[in-house]
Amino acid sequence: MRKTVTEKGFLALMKKLSVPAGFTAEFGRREYGWGDRPCFVMKSEDEEIIFDLGGAGHTRFRHCSVWKSFDRLGVSDSFYWRDLTTGEPKLLAEIDAAVTEQLKKITDRRAFLSHAISLPGLGFSVSPEGLDDLKKTMARRNGSRTFMPSGFGIGKTLARRRIHDAERADPRLESMLGISPLYVESFDAD
């Protein structure tokens, strides 16, 4: 049987966590689409690590004035502070390690974003190495590449041949890749 953590037990556990340097911590309530829930938030000016009563953790960080998250829409949360099978809270050391891991993921993601190359008209970005790989793939006679969102959303297939309901790719993308014509098909990635 799945264990239930009371609000009082949740607050007592969260008070024991190590708060990273430069962060403040506070209790509050957040709306999650099925009602508001108690939460514990560790935050700095540009980062938030949120623990909710249900066992999920949500990591948010600001990059170029836009808040980003490791939650995958409709699929999973950034991390979990409870065992999702038993409902048992993880050990404090495991929860503290999860916070450290989330801070490292933020650093890594910001490093990627600082060098990422936006693909015009697709809504996706690649690393400089990824752009070289994409050029090689698309240079093949029947080259194609599929781009998937990290959660639910709209995916795109980029191809040299017209497929299904594909439309002509953005001319800037064709110029970037040095190949014309290119076609883009959108699809539901649910």
C-alpha positions in Angstrom: 0.0 0.0 0.0 1.2 3.5 -0.9 2.2 5.6 2.1 0.7 9.0 2.5 2.8 11.9 3.7 0.9 14.4 5.8 1.4 18.1 5.3 2.9 18.3 8.8 5.3 15.5 8.0 6.2 17.1 4.7 7.0 20.4 6.3 9.1 18.7 9.0 11.1 16.8 6.4 11.7 19.8 4.2 13.1 21.8 7.2 15.9 19.2 7.5 17.1 19.7 3.9 20.4 21.5 3.1 19.7 24.8 1.4 22.4 25.6 -1.3 24.6 28.7 -0.8 22.9 31.7 -2.4 19.4 30.3 -2.0 16.6 31.1 0.3 13.9 28.6 1.4 10.2 29.1 2.1 7.0 27.2 2.4 4.0 28.1 0.3 1.2 26.8 -1.8 1.2 26.4 -5.6 -1.6 25.6 -8.1 -0.9 22.4 -10.1 -4.1 22.1 -12.1 -5.8 19.9 -9.6 -5.8 22.2 -6.7 -3.2 24.0 -4.7 -0.7 22.0 -2.7 1.8 22.8 0.0 5.3 23.2 -1.4 8.8 24.0 -0.3 10.8 26.3 -2.5 14.5 26.8 -2.6 15.3 29.8 -4.8 17.9 32.2 -5.9 17.3 35.2 -8.2 17.4 33.0 -11.4 16.7 29.4 -10.1 13.9 27.6 -8.2 13.8 24.0 -6.9 10.3 23.2 -5.8 9.2 20.2 -3.8 5.5 19.5 -3.7 3.6 17.3 -1.2 2.9 14.7 -3.8 6.6 13.7 -4.1 7.5 15.6 -7.3 10.3 18.1 -7.6 10.2 20.9 -10.2 13.4 22.7 -11.3 13.1 26.1 -13.0 15.8 28.5 -14.1 16.0 31.7 -16.0 17.9 32.0 -19.3 17.8 35.2 -21.3 14.9 36.5 -19.3 12.8 33.3 -20.0 12.0 30.7 -17.3 12.8 27.1 -18.4 12.2 23.8 -16.7 13.3 20.2 -16.7 9.7 19.1 -16.2 8.4 17.3 -19.4 4.9 18.5 -20.1 2.5 15.7 -19.5 5.3 13.1 -19.1 7.4 13.6 -16.0 8.6 16.1 -13.4 12.2 17.3 -13.0 12.9 14.9 -10.1 11.1 13.0 -7.3 11.8 13.2 -3.6 9.6 10.2 -2.8 9.6 6.6 -4.1 6.7 6.6 -6.6 5.9 3.0 -5.9 5.8 2.9 -2.1 5.3 6.6 -1.4 8.1 6.5 1.1 10.3 9.7 1.3 13.8 9.1 0.1 16.7 9.6 2.6 17.8 13.1 3.3 21.2 12.5 1.7 19.4 11.3 -1.5 17.2 14.4 -1.6 20.2 16.6 -1.0 22.0 14.8 -3.8 19.0 15.3 -6.1 19.2 19.1 -5.4 22.9 19.0 -6.3 22.2 17.1 -9.5 19.5 19.6 -10.5 22.0 22.5 -10.0 24.5 20.7 -12.2 21.8 20.2 -14.8 21.1 23.9 -14.8 24.8 24.7 -15.3 25.0 22.2 -18.1 21.9 23.4 -19.8 22.9 27.0 -19.7 26.3 26.1 -21.2 24.4 24.3 -24.1 22.0 27.2 -24.6 24.8 29.7 -24.7 26.2 28.0 -27.8 23.0 26.5 -29.3 22.1 27.3 -32.9 18.4 27.9 -33.6 17.0 26.2 -36.7 14.9 28.8 -38.5 11.2 27.8 -38.8 11.6 24.6 -36.8 11.4 25.8 -33.2 14.4 23.5 -32.3 18.0 24.2 -31.6 21.2 22.1 -32.0 24.8 22.3 -30.8 27.4 23.4 -33.3 28.5 19.8 -33.6 24.8 18.8 -34.1 24.6 21.3 -36.9 27.5 19.7 -38.7 25.8 16.3 -38.2 22.5 17.6 -39.5 24.3 19.0 -42.6 25.8 15.5 -43.3 22.5 13.7 -42.8 20.6 16.1 -45.0 23.3 16.0 -47.7 22.4 12.3 -48.3 20.0 11.7 -51.3 17.0 10.8 -49.1 18.2 12.6 -45.9 15.7 13.3 -43.2 15.8 14.1 -39.5 13.0 14.1 -36.9 12.9 16.5 -34.0 10.9 15.6 -30.9 9.8 17.8 -28.0 10.9 16.5 -24.6 7.3 16.0 -23.5 4.0 16.2 -25.3 3.9 18.8 -28.2 4.6 19.2 -31.8 7.4 17.3 -33.5 8.9 18.1 -36.9 10.4 16.0 -39.7 12.9 17.7 -42.0 13.4 16.0 -45.3 14.8 16.4 -48.8 11.8 14.8 -50.3 8.3 16.0 -49.9 6.4 13.7 -47.4 2.7 13.6 -46.6 1.5 17.1 -45.7 5.0 18.6 -45.6 5.5 22.3 -46.4 8.6 24.0 -47.9 11.2 24.7 -45.2 12.1 28.2 -44.2 14.5 29.7 -46.8 16.9 30.7 -44.0 17.1 27.0 -42.9 17.8 25.9 -46.5 20.5 28.5 -46.7 22.0 27.5 -43.4 22.2 23.8 -44.4 23.2 24.6 -48.1 20.4 22.4 -49.5 17.3 23.3 -51.4 14.5 22.3 -51.5 13.8 21.0 -48.0 10.4 20.1 -46.6 9.0 20.2 -43.0 6.2 18.0 -41.7 4.6 18.7 -38.3 3.1 15.9 -36.2 1.5 15.4 -32.8 4.1 14.0 -30.4 1.7 12.6 -27.8 
